């Protein structure tokens, strides 16, 4: 099994070689077989020795990378991988290159006042979210496995250390480009652009302006990702520009959350006192972050070319969101009049404080839906589906295939965390199994297919989560 690290080899000025801090008494907790298949692994535990920081494979060149970014709107000149190491890339049998990154690996030059460690609590949330979003078709980084150790780290209290091994075609962020731009490292910036074009956007190399074409494609990919977030009720919670992937992947799971009752102004991050990253602000923040990337590429992309990128973003996010919502409502396609139908439905959900996921799934049963949404809206919905090209069987099947039974609700994650902190991982494994097939109803998981209990309203997540 041979690894390489093209970023370390070709962009050494943003990479700092180091080894991870080995974990004390590493214990395997859980792995993702589906993520393992991306690497042609028979078993996720094949990565255990790397995941615990005790060894590296031939060809791995572990590095932490430097980047900057706009955090809550303000520019921070130097950030970087404060608790993560890029181990290397693995080329699978299909010819796809997957970067492996170890999170919770110990001190790096960019840990600032931190210890570079990750705790069991946040690592469980990241592992579950990575694989849950992937199972729903939401673009995301992946998680191969999770280990914990006997060492303790200080957060609000003493907590067990943990590490997650995560995968992505690339972990390059908007912030890598911002750092080189604001540091005025013009030659290095040009080389990073060329690196990205060659390895991640080779189809754009023959464009009249490949850099403008790349920015446009990054804008499109970002729009698709955020449209998925909005349709699925997912709140990222900390959309700093350094947490934005150039491949349009959900990255850096911290204070994330799925909507419970529908509230477009919901703020999932307890630290976000001004609501900058509220659920309904995510599309606008995505564009704002892209414009910060555009600034970093301004020597290569004209204002007119950038304006076209922003138009592509707006058109793509609208188109993707309309398509996804039509699927969730069991409509054959999106018509212009459906905008009003969907808006009125969301208004009802908000006014009645109805659970977002269960309410949309209830549309498979028209009698049940009528009791929730009322006769006026149901009359409009029935008129709409009467003109649909879908049969009733097809409509119901489409709703079931696009509205998950099992969602990573905060109270479910919290219950898993509390049990795991006592050494009991059964609830974690059960939840992960359910989230891997979220659209398939299973009698064994009935306890997971429920709205949040009242006590869940007191759960708070912040950037330390």
C-alpha positions as CSV (number, residue, x, y, z in Angstrom):
1,X,0.0,0.0,0.0
2,X,1.8,3.1,-1.3
3,X,1.0,6.7,-0.3
4,X,2.2,10.0,-1.7
5,X,1.7,13.7,-0.6
6,X,1.6,15.9,-3.7
7,X,0.8,19.0,-1.6
8,X,3.8,18.6,0.6
9,X,6.0,17.9,-2.4
10,X,4.8,20.7,-4.6
11,X,3.8,23.4,-2.1
12,X,6.3,23.1,0.7
13,X,6.0,26.8,1.7
14,X,2.5,26.1,3.2
15,X,3.4,22.7,4.6
16,X,5.3,21.9,7.8
17,X,6.5,18.3,8.3
18,X,5.9,16.6,11.7
19,X,4.7,13.5,13.2
20,X,1.5,13.1,15.3
21,X,1.7,12.8,19.1
22,X,1.1,9.0,19.8
23,X,-2.1,8.3,21.8
24,X,-1.8,6.6,25.1
25,X,-3.5,3.2,25.2
26,X,-5.4,3.6,21.9
27,X,-8.8,1.9,21.8
28,X,-10.7,1.4,18.5
29,X,-14.3,2.6,18.9
30,X,-16.0,2.7,15.6
31,X,-15.3,2.7,11.8
32,X,-17.2,3.3,8.6
33,X,-17.1,0.4,6.2
34,X,-18.5,2.6,3.4
35,X,-15.6,5.1,3.9
36,X,-13.1,2.2,4.0
37,X,-14.4,1.0,0.6
38,X,-13.3,4.3,-0.9
39,X,-9.7,3.3,0.0
40,X,-10.3,-0.4,-1.1
41,X,-9.9,-1.4,2.5
42,X,-11.5,-4.6,3.6
43,X,-11.9,-3.2,7.2
44,X,-11.7,0.3,8.6
45,X,-9.4,-1.0,11.3
46,X,-6.6,-1.4,8.7
47,X,-5.9,2.3,9.5
48,X,-5.7,1.8,13.3
49,X,-1.9,2.3,13.6
50,X,-2.1,5.6,11.7
51,X,-5.2,6.6,13.5
52,X,-3.6,6.3,16.9
53,X,-0.5,8.2,15.8
54,X,1.8,5.2,16.3
55,X,3.0,4.7,12.8
56,X,2.8,5.9,9.2
57,X,2.7,4.0,6.0
58,X,5.4,4.0,3.2
59,X,5.1,7.2,1.3
60,X,3.2,9.2,3.9
61,X,4.6,12.6,4.6
62,X,2.6,14.0,7.5
63,X,2.3,17.8,7.4
64,X,0.3,20.6,8.9
65,X,-0.6,23.4,6.6
66,X,-0.9,27.1,7.1
67,X,-3.9,29.2,6.0
68,X,-5.7,32.3,7.0
69,X,-9.4,33.3,6.8
70,X,-12.3,35.5,7.7
71,X,-13.7,34.4,11.1
72,X,-17.1,35.9,11.9
73,X,-16.4,38.6,9.3
74,X,-13.0,39.7,10.5
75,X,-9.7,38.7,8.9
76,X,-7.3,36.6,10.9
77,X,-3.9,36.7,9.2
78,X,-2.6,33.3,10.3
79,X,-4.6,30.2,11.2
80,X,-3.7,26.6,10.0
81,X,-4.1,23.0,11.0
82,X,-3.9,23.5,14.8
83,X,-4.9,19.9,15.6
84,X,-4.7,18.0,12.2
85,X,-2.1,16.4,10.1
86,X,-2.4,15.6,6.4
87,X,-0.8,12.1,6.3
88,X,-0.8,11.7,2.6
89,X,-2.8,10.6,-0.5
90,X,-3.9,7.1,-1.4
91,X,-4.7,6.2,-5.1
92,X,-7.5,3.6,-5.1
93,X,-8.2,1.0,-7.7
94,X,-10.5,3.4,-9.6
95,X,-7.7,5.9,-9.9
96,X,-9.2,8.3,-7.4
97,X,-6.8,10.1,-5.0
98,X,-8.0,10.4,-1.4
99,X,-6.2,12.5,1.2
100,X,-6.1,11.1,4.7
101,X,-6.1,13.7,7.5
102,X,-5.7,12.8,11.2
103,X,-7.7,15.1,13.5
104,X,-6.6,15.4,17.1
105,X,-3.0,14.6,16.3
106,X,-1.3,17.0,18.8
107,X,0.6,20.2,18.7
108,X,1.4,21.9,15.4
109,X,2.9,25.3,14.7
110,X,-0.6,26.6,14.3
111,X,-2.2,25.3,17.5
112,X,-2.0,28.8,18.9
113,X,-2.9,28.5,22.6
114,X,-4.4,25.0,22.1
115,X,-3.0,21.6,22.8
116,X,-3.7,20.2,19.3
117,X,-5.8,17.4,20.8
118,X,-9.4,16.5,20.1
119,X,-11.8,15.2,22.7
120,X,-14.2,12.2,22.5
121,X,-17.2,14.4,22.5
122,X,-16.3,16.4,19.4
123,X,-14.8,13.4,17.6
124,X,-18.0,11.4,17.9
125,X,-20.0,14.3,16.5
126,X,-17.6,14.7,13.6
127,X,-17.5,11.0,12.8
128,X,-21.3,10.7,12.9
129,X,-21.9,13.8,10.9
130,X,-19.4,13.0,8.1
131,X,-21.0,9.7,7.4
132,X,-24.6,10.8,8.0
133,X,-24.4,13.6,5.5
134,X,-22.7,11.3,3.0
135,X,-25.6,8.9,3.3
136,X,-28.0,11.7,2.5
137,X,-26.1,12.6,-0.6
138,X,-24.8,15.9,0.9
139,X,-21.2,16.7,-0.3
140,X,-18.9,16.2,2.6
141,X,-15.5,15.0,3.9
142,X,-15.6,11.4,5.2
143,X,-14.6,9.7,8.4
144,X,-12.8,6.3,8.3
145,X,-12.6,5.6,12.0
146,X,-12.4,6.9,15.6
147,X,-10.2,5.9,18.5
148,X,-9.9,7.1,22.1
149,X,-7.1,6.8,24.6
150,X,-6.4,6.9,28.3
151,X,-5.0,10.5,28.1
152,X,-7.1,13.4,29.4
153,X,-7.3,16.9,28.0
154,X,-8.6,20.1,29.5
155,X,-11.7,21.8,28.0
156,X,-14.5,23.1,30.2
157,X,-13.5,20.0,32.2
158,X,-11.2,17.0,31.9
159,X,-12.2,14.9,28.9
160,X,-10.9,11.8,27.1
161,X,-8.7,12.4,24.1
162,X,-9.7,11.0,20.7
163,X,-8.7,11.0,17.1
164,X,-10.6,10.8,13.8
165,X,-9.1,9.8,10.5
166,X,-11.0,11.7,7.8
167,X,-10.9,11.5,4.0
168,X,-11.4,13.9,1.1
169,X,-10.1,14.3,-2.4
170,X,-8.6,17.5,-1.1
171,X,-8.6,19.5,2.1
172,X,-7.6,22.7,0.4
173,X,-9.6,25.6,1.7
174,X,-10.4,29.2,0.6
175,X,-8.0,30.2,3.5
176,X,-5.0,28.7,1.8
177,X,-5.4,31.1,-1.1
178,X,-6.2,34.0,1.2
179,X,-3.0,33.4,3.2
180,X,-0.7,33.6,0.2
181,X,-2.6,36.6,-1.2
182,X,-2.5,38.7,2.0
183,X,1.1,37.7,2.7
184,X,1.9,38.9,-0.8
185,X,3.5,35.7,-1.7
186,X,2.5,36.1,-5.4
187,X,4.6,33.4,-6.9
188,X,3.5,30.8,-4.3
189,X,-0.1,31.8,-4.9
190,X,0.3,31.3,-8.6
191,X,1.8,27.9,-7.9
192,X,-1.1,26.9,-5.6
193,X,-3.5,27.9,-8.3
194,X,-1.6,25.9,-10.9
195,X,-1.5,22.9,-8.5
196,X,-5.3,23.1,-7.9
197,X,-6.0,23.3,-11.6
198,X,-3.8,20.4,-12.5
199,X,-5.0,18.1,-9.8
200,X,-8.6,19.0,-9.1
201,X,-9.9,20.9,-12.2
202,X,-7.9,19.5,-15.1
203,X,-11.0,19.8,-17.4
204,X,-10.6,23.6,-17.1
205,X,-7.0,23.9,-18.3
206,X,-8.0,24.7,-21.9
207,X,-10.4,27.4,-20.9
208,X,-9.7,31.0,-22.1
209,X,-8.9,31.9,-18.5
210,X,-8.5,28.7,-16.5
211,X,-8.4,30.6,-13.1
212,X,-11.7,32.3,-13.8
213,X,-13.1,29.0,-14.9
214,X,-11.9,27.4,-11.6
215,X,-13.5,30.2,-9.5
216,X,-16.7,29.7,-11.4
217,X,-16.6,25.9,-10.8
218,X,-15.8,26.4,-7.1
219,X,-18.8,28.8,-6.9
220,X,-21.0,26.2,-8.6
221,X,-19.9,23.4,-6.3
222,X,-20.3,25.6,-3.2
223,X,-23.9,26.5,-4.3
224,X,-24.8,22.8,-4.7
225,X,-23.4,22.0,-1.2
226,X,-25.3,24.8,0.5
227,X,-28.5,24.0,-1.4
228,X,-28.3,20.5,0.0
229,X,-27.8,22.1,3.5
230,X,-30.9,24.2,3.1
231,X,-33.1,21.4,1.7
232,X,-32.0,19.0,4.5
233,X,-32.3,21.5,7.3
234,X,-28.5,21.3,8.1
235,X,-26.8,24.2,9.9
236,X,-23.0,24.3,9.7
237,X,-22.6,26.8,12.5
238,X,-19.2,28.3,11.7
239,X,-19.0,29.2,8.1
240,X,-15.7,31.1,8.3
241,X,-13.9,31.3,5.0
242,X,-11.2,29.0,6.3
243,X,-13.9,26.4,6.7
244,X,-14.8,26.4,3.1
245,X,-13.6,23.6,0.8
246,X,-12.6,24.4,-2.8
247,X,-14.3,21.2,-3.8
248,X,-17.6,22.2,-2.2
249,X,-17.4,19.7,0.6
250,X,-18.9,20.1,4.1
251,X,-15.8,20.4,6.3
252,X,-14.9,21.1,9.9
253,X,-17.8,19.8,11.9
254,X,-18.1,21.8,15.1
255,X,-21.3,23.4,16.3
256,X,-23.4,21.9,13.6
257,X,-27.0,20.8,13.9
258,X,-30.1,19.7,12.0
259,X,-33.3,21.8,12.4
260,X,-35.9,20.3,14.7
261,X,-39.0,22.4,14.5
262,X,-38.7,24.6,11.4
263,X,-37.1,27.9,12.3
264,X,-35.3,29.7,9.5
265,X,-33.5,32.0,11.9
266,X,-32.2,29.1,14.0
267,X,-28.6,29.6,15.3
268,X,-27.0,26.3,16.1
269,X,-23.7,27.8,17.4
270,X,-23.9,29.1,21.0
271,X,-20.9,31.3,20.3
272,X,-22.6,33.1,17.4
273,X,-24.2,35.8,19.4
274,X,-25.1,38.0,16.4
275,X,-26.6,35.2,14.3
276,X,-24.1,35.6,11.4
277,X,-24.3,31.9,10.6
278,X,-28.0,31.4,11.3
279,X,-29.7,28.8,9.0
280,X,-31.3,31.3,6.7
281,X,-28.0,33.3,6.3
282,X,-26.0,30.3,5.0
283,X,-26.6,31.0,1.2
284,X,-25.6,34.7,1.6
285,X,-22.5,33.8,3.7
286,X,-21.5,31.2,1.1
287,X,-21.4,34.0,-1.5
288,X,-19.6,36.4,0.8
289,X,-16.9,33.8,1.4
290,X,-16.6,33.1,-2.3
291,X,-16.0,36.9,-2.8
292,X,-13.2,36.7,-0.3
293,X,-11.7,33.9,-2.4
294,X,-12.3,36.1,-5.5
295,X,-10.3,38.8,-3.8
296,X,-7.4,36.4,-3.3
297,X,-7.6,35.5,-7.0
298,X,-8.1,39.1,-8.2
299,X,-4.7,39.3,-10.0
300,X,-5.9,36.5,-12.3
301,X,-9.7,37.0,-12.5
302,X,-11.2,40.3,-13.7
303,X,-14.1,42.0,-11.9
304,X,-16.3,41.2,-14.9
305,X,-15.3,37.5,-14.7
306,X,-15.9,37.5,-11.0
307,X,-19.4,39.0,-11.4
308,X,-20.2,36.1,-13.7
309,X,-19.1,33.7,-11.0
310,X,-21.5,35.2,-8.5
311,X,-24.3,35.0,-11.0
312,X,-23.5,31.3,-11.5
313,X,-23.6,30.8,-7.7
314,X,-27.0,32.5,-7.4
315,X,-28.5,30.6,-10.4
316,X,-27.1,27.2,-9.2
317,X,-28.2,27.5,-5.6
318,X,-31.7,28.5,-6.7
319,X,-31.9,25.6,-9.2
320,X,-30.5,23.0,-6.9
321,X,-32.7,24.0,-4.0
322,X,-35.8,24.0,-6.1
323,X,-35.0,20.6,-7.5
324,X,-34.2,19.1,-4.0
325,X,-37.4,20.6,-2.5
326,X,-39.5,19.2,-5.4
327,X,-38.1,15.8,-4.7
328,X,-38.8,16.1,-1.0
329,X,-42.4,17.1,-1.7
330,X,-43.0,14.4,-4.2
331,X,-43.4,16.7,-7.2
332,X,-42.5,15.4,-10.7
333,X,-40.5,18.6,-11.4
334,X,-40.2,22.2,-10.1
335,X,-42.6,24.6,-11.7
336,X,-42.5,28.4,-11.0
337,X,-45.8,28.2,-9.1
338,X,-44.2,25.6,-6.7
339,X,-42.2,28.5,-5.2
340,X,-45.4,29.7,-3.5
341,X,-46.5,26.2,-2.5
342,X,-43.2,25.5,-0.8
343,X,-43.0,28.9,0.8
344,X,-46.5,28.5,2.3
345,X,-45.6,25.1,3.6
346,X,-42.5,26.3,5.3
347,X,-44.6,29.2,6.8
348,X,-47.0,26.6,8.3
349,X,-44.1,24.6,9.7
350,X,-42.7,27.7,11.3
351,X,-46.0,29.0,12.7
352,X,-47.0,25.6,14.2
353,X,-43.4,24.8,15.2
354,X,-43.7,21.4,13.4
355,X,-40.7,19.1,13.1
356,X,-39.1,19.7,9.7
357,X,-38.2,16.2,8.8
358,X,-41.2,14.3,10.1
359,X,-43.6,16.9,8.5
360,X,-42.1,16.5,5.0
361,X,-42.1,12.7,5.3
362,X,-45.7,12.8,6.4
363,X,-46.7,13.9,2.9
364,X,-46.6,10.2,1.9
365,X,-49.9,9.9,3.8
366,X,-52.3,12.5,2.7
367,X,-54.7,12.1,5.6
368,X,-51.9,12.5,8.1
369,X,-50.5,15.5,6.3
370,X,-53.9,17.2,6.1
371,X,-54.2,17.2,9.9
372,X,-50.8,18.9,10.1
373,X,-51.0,21.4,7.3
374,X,-54.7,22.3,7.1
375,X,-57.2,22.1,4.3
376,X,-56.2,25.3,2.5
377,X,-52.6,24.2,1.8
378,X,-53.6,20.6,1.2
379,X,-56.2,21.7,-1.4
380,X,-53.3,23.4,-3.3
381,X,-51.0,20.4,-2.9
382,X,-53.7,18.0,-4.1
383,X,-54.3,20.2,-7.1
384,X,-50.6,20.3,-7.8
385,X,-50.0,16.5,-7.6
386,X,-53.1,15.9,-9.7
387,X,-51.3,17.4,-12.7
388,X,-48.1,15.6,-11.9
389,X,-46.6,13.0,-14.2
390,X,-46.0,10.8,-11.2
391,X,-48.4,8.0,-10.2
392,X,-49.4,7.9,-6.6
393,X,-47.1,5.0,-5.9
394,X,-44.2,6.9,-7.5
395,X,-45.0,10.1,-5.5
396,X,-45.0,8.2,-2.2
397,X,-41.8,6.4,-3.2
398,X,-40.1,9.6,-4.1
399,X,-41.0,11.2,-0.7
400,X,-39.7,8.1,1.2
401,X,-36.5,8.2,-0.9
402,X,-35.8,11.9,-0.2
403,X,-36.9,12.4,3.4
404,X,-34.8,10.5,5.9
405,X,-36.3,8.5,8.8
406,X,-33.1,9.0,10.8
407,X,-31.5,12.3,11.3
408,X,-28.5,13.2,13.4
409,X,-30.4,15.2,16.0
410,X,-28.4,16.8,18.8
411,X,-30.1,14.8,21.5
412,X,-29.2,11.5,19.8
413,X,-25.6,12.5,19.5
414,X,-25.5,13.7,23.1
415,X,-26.9,10.4,24.4
416,X,-24.2,8.5,22.4
417,X,-21.5,10.9,23.8
418,X,-22.6,10.4,27.4
419,X,-22.7,6.6,27.1
420,X,-19.3,6.6,25.3
421,X,-17.7,8.7,28.1
422,X,-18.7,5.8,30.4
423,X,-17.1,3.3,28.0
424,X,-20.4,2.1,26.5
425,X,-20.4,2.4,22.6
426,X,-23.5,0.4,21.8
427,X,-25.7,3.5,21.3
428,X,-23.1,5.0,19.1
429,X,-22.8,1.9,16.9
430,X,-26.6,1.6,16.6
431,X,-27.0,5.3,15.7
432,X,-24.3,5.1,13.1
433,X,-25.9,2.0,11.6
434,X,-29.2,3.7,11.3
435,X,-27.7,6.9,9.8
436,X,-25.9,4.8,7.1
437,X,-29.3,3.9,5.6
438,X,-31.4,6.9,6.6
439,X,-34.3,6.3,4.2
440,X,-34.8,2.7,5.1
441,X,-37.3,2.3,7.9
442,X,-36.2,-0.4,10.3
443,X,-38.2,-1.7,13.4
444,X,-35.0,-1.9,15.3
445,X,-34.5,1.8,15.1
446,X,-38.0,3.0,16.1
447,X,-36.5,4.9,19.1
448,X,-34.4,7.0,16.7
449,X,-37.3,8.0,14.5
450,X,-38.8,10.6,16.9
451,X,-38.9,14.3,17.3
452,X,-36.6,15.8,19.9
453,X,-37.7,15.6,23.6
454,X,-38.1,18.8,25.6
455,X,-34.8,18.4,27.4
456,X,-32.9,18.6,24.1
457,X,-33.7,22.3,23.9
458,X,-31.1,22.8,26.6
459,X,-28.3,21.3,24.6
460,X,-25.8,23.9,23.5
461,X,-23.0,23.5,21.0
462,X,-20.2,25.9,20.4
463,X,-16.9,26.1,18.5
464,X,-15.4,23.8,21.1
465,X,-17.9,21.1,20.2
